[in-house]
Amino acid sequence: MVTRRNSGNLDPSRGPTVLRFGIVGFVATVAYYAVLFSCIEALGVAYLKAATFGLVAALAVHLILQRTWTFEKYEHERRLREQGWLAAKQILLFLLNAPAINYAVTEWGWWYLPLQVIALVVLIPVSFWLSKVIFRR
């Protein structure tokens, strides 16, 4: 019998895990935008502070749901390591877009929401690739 190494691709046997991961990512993104929009539009908070609050909310949702639902069957040590890398990934993605969006909002007077949507579309492939690296066996 010949076996092939996975070469960094997501293991097909982890299909339900990948689906759950995607659902949790979507829910965390909704949490981020809900907090961001509420802080800016309802409370008048500056963009960078609102984005930081949104990041904290999204990280909380992401880490809690990934730990309790997506990866409930993985060994504890590996799950903790992956969660740490996931948190680092989210912070990196935040640092890749928030300062630039903040500059465009504060200096040029642009509206933050279209910029956030553009950043989301641009960073989805980066996020997916980083997730593949984090979860490779």
SULQUIJO-V733490 format. One record per residue. N is the residue number from 0. RES is the residue in one small letter. NEAR is the number of other C-alpha atoms within 10 Angstrom. Layout:
BEGIN
n->N res->RES near->NEAR
n->N res->RES near->NEAR
END
This chain:
BEGIN
n->0 res->m near->3
n->1 res->v near->3
n->2 res->t near->5
n->3 res->r near->6
n->4 res->r near->7
n->5 res->n near->11
n->6 res->s near->9
n->7 res->g near->13
n->8 res->n near->13
n->9 res->l near->16
n->10 res->d near->15
n->11 res->p near->10
n->12 res->s near->8
n->13 res->r near->10
n->14 res->g near->11
n->15 res->p near->11
n->16 res->t near->18
n->17 res->v near->16
n->18 res->l near->12
n->19 res->r near->17
n->20 res->f near->19
n->21 res->g near->14
n->22 res->i near->16
n->23 res->v near->21
n->24 res->g near->19
n->25 res->f near->14
n->26 res->v near->15
n->27 res->a near->22
n->28 res->t near->20
n->29 res->v near->16
n->30 res->a near->21
n->31 res->y near->23
n->32 res->y near->20
n->33 res->a near->14
n->34 res->v near->21
n->35 res->l near->26
n->36 res->f near->20
n->37 res->s near->15
n->38 res->c near->19
n->39 res->i near->17
n->40 res->e near->12
n->41 res->a near->9
n->42 res->l near->10
n->43 res->g near->11
n->44 res->v near->15
n->45 res->a near->15
n->46 res->y near->22
n->47 res->l near->18
n->48 res->k near->15
n->49 res->a near->22
n->50 res->a near->25
n->51 res->t near->17
n->52 res->f near->16
n->53 res->g near->24
n->54 res->l near->22
n->55 res->v near->17
n->56 res->a near->20
n->57 res->a near->25
n->58 res->l near->22
n->59 res->a near->15
n->60 res->v near->20
n->61 res->h near->25
n->62 res->l near->20
n->63 res->i near->14
n->64 res->l near->20
n->65 res->q near->22
n->66 res->r near->18
n->67 res->t near->10
n->68 res->w near->14
n->69 res->t near->21
n->70 res->f near->19
n->71 res->e near->13
n->72 res->k near->11
n->73 res->y near->11
n->74 res->e near->9
n->75 res->h near->12
n->76 res->e near->9
n->77 res->r near->12
n->78 res->r near->17
n->79 res->l near->14
n->80 res->r near->11
n->81 res->e near->18
n->82 res->q near->19
n->83 res->g near->13
n->84 res->w near->17
n->85 res->l near->21
n->86 res->a near->15
n->87 res->a near->13
n->88 res->k near->17
n->89 res->q near->18
n->90 res->i near->15
n->91 res->l near->12
n->92 res->l near->17
n->93 res->f near->16
n->94 res->l near->11
n->95 res->l near->13
n->96 res->n near->17
n->97 res->a near->20
n->98 res->p near->14
n->99 res->a near->12
n->100 res->i near->22
n->101 res->n near->21
n->102 res->y near->14
n->103 res->a near->15
n->104 res->v near->18
n->105 res->t near->14
n->106 res->e near->9
n->107 res->w near->9
n->108 res->g near->10
n->109 res->w near->14
n->110 res->w near->14
n->111 res->y near->18
n->112 res->l near->14
n->113 res->p near->11
n->114 res->l near->17
n->115 res->q near->16
n->116 res->v near->12
n->117 res->i near->11
n->118 res->a near->18
n->119 res->l near->16
n->120 res->v near->10
n->121 res->v near->12
n->122 res->l near->16
n->123 res->i near->12
n->124 res->p near->11
n->125 res->v near->14
n->126 res->s near->17
n->127 res->f near->12
n->128 res->w near->13
n->129 res->l near->15
n->130 res->s near->17
n->131 res->k near->15
n->132 res->v near->14
n->133 res->i near->17
n->134 res->f near->16
n->135 res->r near->12
n->136 res->r near->12
END
